[in-house]
Amino acid sequence: MEKVAKEKYTGCLMGGAIGDALGAPIEFKSLTEIREAYGQTGVSGYVEYEDGTGEYTDDTQMTLFTAEALLRAYHRAMLKGVEGALTTIAHQSYLRWLHTQNGCVTAADRVEQADDAEEKGWLIRQPSLYRRRAPGNTCISALSSGRAGTIERRINNSKGCGTIMRIAPVGLMYDGDHDKAFEVACKLSAITHGHPTGYLSAGFLAAVIADLAVGIELETAIGSALSILKERPGHQETMDAVESAKDLAEEIRRKEEPLSAETMERLGGGWVAEEALSLSIFASLIFKDYFAEGVLFSVNHSGDSDSTGSITGNILGLIHGIDRIPQEWVKNLRNNGIVRDVAADLYMQVKGSAEEPDSTWWERYPGC
């Protein structure tokens, strides 16, 4: 099967960034506080800044650095004719993200330090990414530890949602190969989160994205990902969370019940990986045909609003494409050009060849 058009890749990453930005200002608010501030249904657009713009958080920042890792590893494999370095390269990319989160010096100074440290590539040189936007404690502590976790040698026992909110680019890179996407996502997630439920939830999402990236229906993609999941040790918690989302969606359809934030919260708050996955799968199933409604529903609850918005935005954005996302949301998303550029690069995957390397691609994604 051929992969979908570039506009849908852009929709996936832009949709995730928009969901992230919509949810960011209400992430730590209770449902009562959200309703008192924004009405019974919650936010209906960006509310963080008076000028009506929105800004994404660490969820999207880390998504961009995940994409960078995949592109650098692919470029390296093409140039050298060997694979196998992705996990190391991903750890290095996440360390570059960590570099952007150190708040002791200005963005310009840190970009200069990146030069001094020979941390090549274009993403680390973007001053707008030097923003500390409530990064997850587990990601910070794991990356500050000096080593990368693996499935075999776990770095901790965390299953926080920081293990899954960054993983959509894996599915885009391995479009049509859900088994490979699942495997790679688990490895990249285990760099920072060691609990099986954490990295298996990430693997599940990547497998779904890989299928959607070749035009497979959402329900079919979820079924295929469940089949892969059931073969993995420690899968029960993740499987139960996905099945709960499916069952609740079917119940709502069958009974034609009105939807509310309380409906979402029957699946949890999204602070841990399997709940973030469950909430996002539920919102995506219910609002499969409606990007804006689905993403708004996914953020207006008293849990981890930006992460559920980000994951739901990835799924629905890939299904619908950038042209079916409200253009006002795209336009008013701060630093949206970086998201658009990374999505285009993921779609392209590489420029040049082993015989004739492309110098501009080398500058963006060094294959060293």
N, C-alpha and C positions, 0 to 999 in steps of 0.2 A: 504493500500500500504506500502511496506517495504521501509525504507530509503536507500539512495544510499550508495555506499561503502565509507569507511573511507578516501580513496584517494581524494574523491570529497569534503569532509568536509575540508581536508587539503588544497585543491585547492581554496576553498572559502576564507579562511583566508589568505593564502599565496598570492593568487591573489590580494586581497585587499591591502595587505602590499606592494606588488610590484607596483601596480598602484599608491599608495601613494608615494612611493620612486621615481618613474619615474616623477611624477608631481611636487614634492616638490621644485626643484630648479628653476622651471619656473612659480611658482604660482603667483608671483606678477609682471610678465613681460607682456608687451603688445605683441600682435601678431607680430608686426613689429620687436620688439626686439628678439623674439623667432626665427623668420626667419633669421634675420641678423646673429644670433649666431650659428644656427644649420641647416640652409637650409630651403627650401620652405615647407617641410613636418614636420619640427620641430625635436624634440629629437627622437632618435631611440633606446635609451638605457639609462643607468645611466650616468649622466653628472656632478653630484655634486662633486665627489672626483676624484683626478688624478689617483687613482688606479683602477678606473672603478667599484667601489662599489656604492651601493645606501643605503639610510637610510630612514626609515619611520618616520612619524611625529605623532602629537597628534591624528590624525585620527585613526591610528592603535593602538596607546597606549590606547586610550579610548575604542576601540573595545575589546582589551584584558581584560580590567577591567570590561566591560559589561559581557563578558564570565565568568569571575570570579564570578560576582554577581549571575548569573544564576546557576552556579554550586554549590555555597555555599547555595543558597536558596533551591535547589533541595536536597542537602545533609541534610540540616536541616529538611526539610519536611519528608524525609525518617526516620531520627532518632527519631523525635518527633511526627510523625504522624499528623502534622498540617501544613497547608499552610498559606499564607497571609502575609509573611514577606518580600517578594521580593523587594518591593519598598524601604523599609528601608535598606535592605541589599545592594541594588544597590546604594543608596545614600552614604552609607559607603564606597563602592568600589570606587565610583567616588571621594570621599574625599581622599582615598589612592592615587588615581592618582594625585589629587591636591597636595598632599604631595610631590610627585616626581617632581613637577614643581616649587617648592620654591627654588630659586637659591642662597640662602644665605650661604649654607654649601655644603660640598662635598657629592658625592653620598654615599661613605662609611659611613659618619657621619649620613646621613639621614636614611640609612638602620639600623644603630644602634638605632637611635631615634624611628624608627618603632618598634623595639623590646621593647624599654622602654615604648612606648605607647600601647603595647600589640596589635598592629595591625597585627594580625596573618595572615598566608597564605604565599604562596611562591612567588607570583607575586611582592609584595612590596619589596621583598628582592633581586630583580634583579637589580644590579647597572646600567646595560645598559639602563634601563627605566628612569633613572634619567637624562633625557635630555629634555630641553625646546626647542621644535621644533615648534615655532610659534603657540602656543595654542590659541584657539578661545577666544576672550574677554568675550563673553557671558558665556561660560562654566566656565571660571575663576571667573567672578563676581558672578554668581549664586551660585556656590559652596562655595564661600567665604562669602556668606550672612548669613550663620548659619541655613538656613532652606532649605527643599526640596520642590520644587514646585509640584503641582498636577494639574490635569485637572480642578478640581473644584476650586482650590485656586492657581491661576497662579502666578508664581514668577516674570514674566515680560511679555512683548508682543513681544518677539523675535521669529523669524522663521529662524534664521541663520542655515547654513548647519551643524553646530556642533550638531544639534539635530538628524541628519540622518546618518552621516558618521560612527557612532559607533554601528549601530543597527543590523548588519547582524547576530551576534550570537543568537539573539532572534529567528529568523527563523530557525536556525539550531537546537536549543533546542526544539522547538515545531514543528518538522518536521511532515508534513502531516496534521497539524491543523492550517490552515491559519487564522481562526477566533481568536483563542487564541493568535497566534503570533501577529496579528494586535493589539489586546487589550493590551497585555503586552508591546509592543513597544511604544504605545502611552503613557502609564504610565511612562515608563522609560525615554522617551524623555521629558515629562513635568517636570521632576525633574529640568531641566535647561532651558527649552524653553517653554514659555507659549502660543504662538500663535497657534491657531488650525491648520493652514497650516503647521506649523513646526512638530507638533507631529503626524498629520495625514499622512504626507509624510513619516515619519519614520514607522508608522503602515503599510503603503502600501508596503514599501520595505520589511519589515519583513514577510508580507503575501506572497509576491512573493518568497522569499527565502525558506519559509516553504514548498511551493509547489515544487520548484526545488529540494528540499532535498529528495523528494520521487519520483523523476524522471519525474515530470509533465513538459510538454513543456512550454517554456517561454511565448509564446503568450497566452496559456491557463491560466497560472499563473497570467499574467497581467489582463486578463479578470475577473478572480475570485476576484482579489484584488480590481478592480474597483467596482464590485458588493458590496463588503463590505464597501468600501469608501462611496458610494452613500447613505448609511444608516446613516452616521455620520453627526452631525451638523457642519456647517462650511466647508464643503467638496469642495465647488465649485472651489476654486483656485487650489487646488491639482489636482482635476479631470481635469481641463482645461490644466494643465501642462502635465499630462500624455497623454491626448488625442492629444495634440499638437505634442508630441514625436511620437506617433503612426501614426498620419497623415503625418508627415514629412518623416518618414521611408517609408511609403507606396508611397508617392510622388516620392521619390528618386528611389525606385524599379521600379515604373511604367514608369518613364521618363528615367530611366537609366542615371541620371545626375552624373557627376563627383563629388566626395566628397572633401570638404575642410574644414578648420577651420571656414570659414565664414558660412558654412552650419550649423555647430554646434551652432554658436553664434546667429543664428536665434531663438534659444530656451532660450537664456540668458547667464549669466556668471557663474551660479552655486554658487553664494555667499549665496543665500537663499535656503531653503530646497527644495521647489518645483522645482526650476530650476536645482539644483543638481540632483534631481530625474529624471527630464525630460531629461537632457543631457545624463545621464547614461542609462536610458531606451532606448533612441534613439541609442546610440552607441552599446548597447547590441543587439538590434533588427537587426541593419545593419550588425554587425559582429558576429552574433550568433555562427557561425561555426569556428571562428578564434580568439583565445584568444589574441595573441600578437598584431594583427592588431587593434582589438577592443580597447584594453587598450591604445595603443599608440594614436589612434584617439581621445580617450576620454580625454587625457591630453594636447594635442597640440592646445590650444586655450588661449585666453587672460583673462580667468576667474579663478575660483578656481580649478586649475588643479589637485592638489593632492586629493581633495575630490571627484571630478568626476572620477579620476583614481581609487580611492579606491573603490567606489561603483560599478563601472563597473567591476573592478577586482574581487569583491565579486561575482557578478552575473556570469560572464564568467568563473571564476575559479571553481565555483560550477558545472556549466554545463560540463566543460571539465575535471576537476580533475588535481591533481598536476603533473601527468606524461605528460600532454599535454601543460604545461607551459614551456617556454624555460628554460632549466636547468641552463644555465649561469646566468639568472636573479635570480633564486632561490639561487644558490651558492654565488652570489655576493651581496645578500641582507644582510646587517649587522644585526646581532642578529636574524637571521631567525629561530634559534632553539626554541626560546620562542614561536613564532607563530605556529610552527609545534606542539609543546607540548600542547598548549592550544587547538588547533584543535582536537588533539587526545583525549583530556579530554572531550571536548564537544561531541564527537562521543560516548564515553563511558558513560558519564553523571554521573556515580557514581560507586564506588567500595564498597564492603562490604554490610552489611544489618543492620537493626535496632537491631537484636539480636547479630550480630558479626560485629561491626564497623571496618573498615579498618584503621589502624593507619597512613599509608602513605597518604591516601586520606584525613584524618583529618588534617594532617599537611599542605596539599596543599589547601584544601577548608574546613576550620573548620565549623562544623554545629552548631555553637553556636547562 
